[in-house]
């Protein structure tokens, strides 16, 4: 039996995100999709990315026009701030005939641009195959896809700023 009160001991600083992380952790344990070491790495990534997502919404971290390269640089910097990730985070690691955006100890982290808000799993199905193929090539059963909605291309040219969503 495990007790954990996220209201008292927050994981990310954002209770709804913490609740999702605990659901994912429980699913991974129940289904046996990650061994103890992988689960620890997955939870570390979920914590860091979850905190970044919470701050992105609350503080408009990605406000304005962000291209894929700038987004990846920011995510990389943010992940490396975590002492348990740090220098173990790889950028552009080769896998399955392509290059993953980022990876941590073999766990793929794909950063994807989309024009529409992701509301449910069906909204991101078209992106999952690539990340899944990289995970399989690395002998993993879990991969990450982080999505953001960039500012329209006309706004990237500096006509006026707008908020982007992570």
Backbone torsions as a table, in degrees:
resi	resn	phi	psi	omega
1	UNK	NA	137.1	-179.4
2	UNK	-129.5	130.4	177.2
3	UNK	-114.5	135.3	-178.0
4	UNK	-151.3	118.1	-179.6
5	UNK	-104.1	102.7	-177.0
6	UNK	-71.4	-14.0	175.4
7	UNK	-72.4	-30.7	-179.8
8	UNK	-93.8	-41.8	-177.9
9	UNK	-120.1	79.0	-178.0
10	UNK	-65.3	146.9	178.0
11	UNK	-88.1	-48.3	-174.6
12	UNK	-113.6	-15.8	-172.1
13	UNK	96.6	0.1	-178.2
14	UNK	-132.6	106.5	-172.7
15	UNK	-56.4	-44.6	179.5
16	UNK	-61.7	-36.1	177.9
17	UNK	-68.5	-43.4	178.3
18	UNK	-57.3	-42.8	180.0
19	UNK	-61.0	-41.0	178.0
20	UNK	-65.9	-40.3	179.2
21	UNK	-60.8	-42.8	179.0
22	UNK	-65.3	-37.2	176.3
23	UNK	-64.5	-42.9	178.7
24	UNK	-65.0	-44.3	178.1
25	UNK	-57.4	-47.2	-178.9
26	UNK	-63.3	-40.3	178.0
27	UNK	-63.3	-46.5	-179.8
28	UNK	-61.6	-40.4	177.4
29	UNK	-65.5	-49.6	-176.0
30	UNK	-61.7	-42.5	-176.4
31	UNK	-87.4	-9.1	179.0
32	UNK	69.3	33.1	-176.0
33	UNK	-83.7	-6.0	179.6
34	UNK	-151.3	138.4	174.7
35	UNK	-76.3	176.4	-173.8
36	UNK	-58.8	-42.2	-179.3
37	UNK	-67.0	-45.1	177.8
38	UNK	-63.4	-41.1	179.8
39	UNK	-60.3	-40.8	177.4
40	UNK	-61.1	-44.1	178.7
41	UNK	-65.8	-41.1	179.1
42	UNK	-62.3	-44.6	179.7
43	UNK	-65.8	-35.4	176.8
44	UNK	-64.2	-42.8	177.1
45	UNK	-65.4	-43.9	178.4
46	UNK	-60.3	-40.0	179.6
47	UNK	-63.9	-49.3	-178.0
48	UNK	-67.0	-46.3	179.4
49	UNK	-68.4	-35.6	177.5
50	UNK	-64.8	-41.4	176.9
51	UNK	-64.5	-43.0	178.5
52	UNK	-62.0	-42.5	179.2
53	UNK	-63.3	-42.4	178.0
54	UNK	-61.7	-45.2	178.8
55	UNK	-67.5	-35.0	179.6
56	UNK	-61.3	-40.9	179.2
57	UNK	-74.9	-48.2	-174.8
58	UNK	-70.1	-41.2	-173.6
59	UNK	-109.2	7.4	-178.3
60	UNK	51.5	49.8	-179.1
61	UNK	-56.3	-37.4	-177.8
62	UNK	-105.2	34.9	178.9
63	UNK	-67.8	143.6	-179.9
64	UNK	96.2	-162.6	-175.6
65	UNK	-95.9	115.0	179.2
66	UNK	-120.0	126.6	172.0
67	UNK	-89.5	174.0	-178.1
68	UNK	-60.3	-43.0	-178.0
69	UNK	-62.5	-46.1	-179.5
70	UNK	-64.9	-38.6	178.5
71	UNK	-63.5	-45.3	-179.7
72	UNK	-63.0	-40.5	178.2
73	UNK	-60.1	-45.0	-179.2
74	UNK	-65.3	-43.4	179.4
75	UNK	-64.7	-44.0	178.1
76	UNK	-58.2	-48.2	179.6
77	UNK	-59.9	-43.2	-178.0
78	UNK	-65.4	-44.0	179.3
79	UNK	-64.7	-39.2	-178.4
80	UNK	-68.7	-15.5	176.4
81	UNK	-68.8	-22.2	179.0
82	UNK	-75.7	123.3	-179.1
83	UNK	-58.6	-29.2	179.7
84	UNK	-81.9	-7.5	177.3
85	UNK	-107.5	-63.2	175.1
86	UNK	37.8	-123.5	-174.0
87	UNK	-75.4	-8.5	177.6
88	UNK	-76.3	-11.3	178.0
89	UNK	-74.9	124.6	178.9
90	UNK	-104.4	147.6	177.7
91	UNK	-117.2	134.9	179.5
92	UNK	56.3	48.3	175.8
93	UNK	-74.8	140.4	179.8
94	UNK	-77.6	137.6	176.9
95	UNK	-162.2	134.6	172.9
96	UNK	49.6	43.3	176.4
97	UNK	76.6	10.5	179.3
98	UNK	-142.7	-168.6	-179.6
99	UNK	-126.5	125.3	175.2
100	UNK	-76.1	153.7	177.9
101	UNK	-67.8	-53.1	179.6
102	UNK	-142.5	159.5	172.1
103	UNK	-154.4	152.2	177.4
104	UNK	-126.9	113.7	179.0
105	UNK	47.2	43.8	177.4
106	UNK	89.5	-7.5	179.1
107	UNK	-87.8	118.5	-177.1
108	UNK	-71.7	138.4	173.9
109	UNK	-128.3	103.0	178.9
110	UNK	-96.2	132.4	177.3
111	UNK	-104.6	123.2	-172.9
112	UNK	-124.5	136.4	175.2
113	UNK	-94.7	135.9	177.6
114	UNK	-140.8	149.1	-180.0
115	UNK	-86.1	-11.7	-177.3
116	UNK	-122.6	151.2	179.5
117	UNK	-68.3	135.6	177.0
118	UNK	-84.3	115.3	-178.6
119	UNK	-111.8	-26.4	-178.7
120	UNK	-151.4	169.8	-175.4
121	UNK	-55.7	-38.8	-179.2
122	UNK	-58.3	-30.0	-178.6
123	UNK	-69.0	-18.4	-177.2
124	UNK	-117.3	7.5	-178.7
125	UNK	-55.0	-37.8	-176.3
126	UNK	-66.4	-18.0	-179.8
127	UNK	-96.0	-16.1	-170.1
128	UNK	-71.3	-36.3	-175.2
129	UNK	-57.5	-42.5	-179.0
130	UNK	-63.7	-49.5	179.1
131	UNK	-62.1	-40.1	179.6
132	UNK	-63.8	-41.3	179.8
133	UNK	-64.8	-36.8	176.7
134	UNK	-66.3	-40.7	179.7
135	UNK	-62.2	-46.5	179.9
136	UNK	-61.3	-41.9	179.6
137	UNK	-62.1	-27.4	180.0
138	UNK	-97.3	5.9	178.9
139	UNK	74.0	26.5	-179.3
140	UNK	-111.4	161.7	177.8
141	UNK	-112.9	-0.7	-177.7
142	UNK	-132.1	138.6	173.4
143	UNK	-141.1	161.1	-179.7
144	UNK	-113.0	143.7	168.0
145	UNK	-125.7	121.7	175.2
146	UNK	-109.4	127.7	-175.4
147	UNK	-110.0	148.1	169.1
148	UNK	-144.5	151.6	177.4
149	UNK	-103.3	110.6	-178.0
150	UNK	-76.3	162.7	172.8
151	UNK	-64.2	149.6	176.8
152	UNK	-55.7	147.2	-176.2
153	UNK	-55.1	-34.2	179.1
154	UNK	-63.8	-32.2	179.6
155	UNK	-78.9	-24.2	177.6
156	UNK	-65.9	-20.7	-179.4
157	UNK	-80.9	1.8	174.3
158	UNK	94.6	14.1	-178.5
159	UNK	-69.8	-42.7	173.3
160	UNK	-166.0	147.3	-178.5
161	UNK	-77.3	156.8	176.5
162	UNK	-150.4	163.8	-179.4
163	UNK	-84.2	140.6	171.7
164	UNK	-108.5	156.0	-177.3
165	UNK	-117.6	136.5	177.6
166	UNK	-100.4	NA	NA
